Structure formats: C-alpha cells, structure tokens
Amino acid sequence: MKTDGGSRDVACDGPAASAGRIRCGMTLVEVVVALVLAATLLVGMLTTFRVHHRQIVRSAAMREAMRAAEPLLAHWMITAIPRAAEGTIGAREGQWRWRTRPVKRHRLAEGVAVETIRFEVAPRGAPTRHPTLVLELLRPLETSDAPPLRIPSP
C-alpha cells in the first residue's frame, strides 16, 4: 500500500494505479543506477581495505626487523659502525639479512667530518632492491679521510 500524500492508503493495483497517477515500486533504470552506485562504493571500500591491510603487514614486518636489529645497533654504538659489511640477525638464526654500505661523506666544519652509512635489513632470501628497514647512520671520519670543505659562494 502507498499513501497518496494525504492520510489515505491507496492500493498499487487499483484503478488509480492503472490510470498512471500512483507509481508503485522502482523502474528498471532506477534499479540499475542503484546497483551501479552500490558496486562503486563496494569497490572503493574493498580497495581501501586492501591498501590498509598491506600497510599493517608492512608495519609489522618493520617492527620485527627493528626488534631484531636493536642488539646489533646497540653494539655498534659502543664499538663502531662498519663501513661495508653484511650478516644475518633474528630470533631464528638467519631470519633477517643486513648490510651496511657507505653513501656519502660530509665535512661539517674544519676538522669535523662524518660519513653516512646506510643500514638495510631484509628478510633472508628476499630481493635486496626493497629492504624492509633502512636506517642512515653517521660515522665519524678521521680528518685526513675527510673530503675538502666547500663553502658555497653567494
């Protein structure tokens, strides 16, 4: 039953409906538009969920790699950061592969120079192009190893 705008109920199959004054239900075009709208919203929600899930998984892997790397980094803070080295770390031996490599040298002031060392951690067996964790560490240089100081001209 449908109302005619007032307080009376009108049957959808009565004489008023057959005369075209009262519309019952939805047309096929309205149904198709509603389905397209619902499908568009559903695709958007699923895409967002997939991206969010991938970020959660990557974040968990980064936390795990950082937890595995913390003892090694603590040791290097006491001793020295190796310029170019590699090895394995992790709760299960060899779970993560790490490597260090020099990236750039900086002369901060006369007699003060540092070298940027990139520390990368990736799952063992994974390609090295996309490490899970990347840290750039500063390593002091001997002044004889320092690049010449360049002062930009105005």
C-alpha positions in Angstrom: 0.0 0.0 0.0 1.1 3.5 -0.7 -0.2 6.8 0.5 -1.3 9.4 -1.9 0.3 12.3 0.0 -2.6 12.6 2.4 -3.6 10.2 5.1 -5.4 7.7 2.9 -3.8 4.4 1.8 -4.1 3.6 -1.9 -3.7 0.2 -3.4 -1.0 -0.2 -6.0 -3.2 -2.4 -8.1 -6.4 -0.3 -8.0 -7.9 1.9 -10.6 -5.8 4.9 -9.7 -2.6 2.9 -10.3 -3.7 1.8 -13.7 -4.6 5.3 -14.7 -0.9 6.2 -14.1 -1.4 8.6 -11.1 0.3 6.4 -8.5 3.7 4.8 -9.0 4.4 1.6 -7.2 8.0 0.2 -7.0 11.1 1.3 -8.9 11.7 1.4 -12.6 14.5 -0.8 -14.2 16.6 2.3 -14.7 16.4 3.2 -11.0 17.4 -0.3 -10.1 20.4 -0.3 -12.4 21.6 3.1 -11.1 21.2 1.9 -7.5 23.2 -1.3 -8.3 26.0 0.7 -10.1 26.2 3.1 -7.1 26.4 0.2 -4.6 29.0 -1.6 -6.7 31.1 1.6 -6.9 31.0 2.1 -3.2 31.8 -1.6 -2.6 34.9 -1.5 -4.9 36.1 1.7 -3.2 35.7 0.1 0.3 37.5 -3.1 -0.8 40.4 -1.2 -2.3 40.8 0.9 0.8 40.7 -2.3 2.9 43.4 -3.9 0.8 45.7 -0.9 1.0 45.2 -0.7 4.8 45.9 -4.4 5.2 49.1 -4.1 3.2 50.2 -1.2 5.4 49.5 -3.2 8.6 51.5 -6.2 7.3 54.5 -3.9 6.2 54.4 -2.1 9.6 54.5 -5.4 11.5 57.5 -6.5 9.4 59.3 -3.3 10.0 58.7 -3.6 13.8 60.0 -7.2 13.7 63.1 -6.1 11.7 63.8 -3.3 14.1 63.5 -5.6 17.1 66.0 -8.0 15.5 68.4 -5.1 14.6 68.4 -3.4 18.0 71.1 -5.5 19.7 73.4 -5.1 16.7 72.9 -1.3 16.6 73.5 -1.1 20.4 76.8 -3.0 19.9 77.8 -0.6 17.1 77.1 2.4 19.3 79.6 1.0 21.8 82.2 0.0 19.2 82.0 1.4 15.7 79.7 1.2 12.7 81.2 -1.0 10.0 81.6 0.8 6.6 80.7 -2.1 4.3 79.6 -5.4 6.0 76.8 -7.9 5.9 75.4 -10.7 8.0 72.3 -12.3 9.5 70.2 -11.5 12.6 66.9 -12.5 14.1 65.4 -14.8 16.8 65.6 -17.7 14.3 69.2 -17.6 13.1 69.4 -16.1 9.7 65.8 -14.8 9.7 66.9 -11.4 8.5 69.8 -10.3 6.3 71.5 -7.0 7.0 74.2 -5.0 5.2 75.9 -1.6 5.6 77.4 0.5 2.8 78.8 4.0 2.7 76.6 6.5 1.0 78.1 10.0 1.3 80.8 11.9 3.2 80.2 15.3 4.8 82.5 17.9 6.1 80.6 19.7 8.8 83.4 22.1 9.9 87.1 22.4 9.8 88.4 19.1 11.4 84.9 17.6 11.7 83.8 15.1 9.1 81.2 12.3 9.0 80.2 9.6 6.7 76.6 8.5 6.1 76.3 4.7 6.3 73.1 3.1 5.1 72.0 0.1 7.2 69.5 -2.2 5.4 67.6 -5.1 6.8 65.6 -7.5 4.5 64.1 -11.0 5.0 66.6 -13.7 4.1 66.0 -14.7 0.5 64.1 -11.5 -0.4 65.5 -9.3 -3.2 67.8 -6.5 -1.9 66.0 -3.9 -4.0 63.3 -3.4 -1.4 64.7 -3.8 2.2 62.1 -3.9 5.0 64.1 -1.5 7.2 66.5 1.3 6.1 68.4 3.5 8.5 71.1 6.1 7.7 73.7 6.3 10.4 76.5 8.9 10.8 80.0 7.6 11.4 82.8 10.0 12.4 85.8 10.2 10.0 89.4 10.9 10.7 90.2 14.4 9.5 92.7 13.0 6.9 89.8 11.0 5.4 87.5 14.0 5.2 86.6 15.5 1.8 87.7 19.1 1.3 85.4 21.7 2.8 83.4 23.5 0.2 81.7 26.8 1.1 79.1 27.8 -1.4 79.6 31.2 -3.0 76.9 33.8 -2.5 
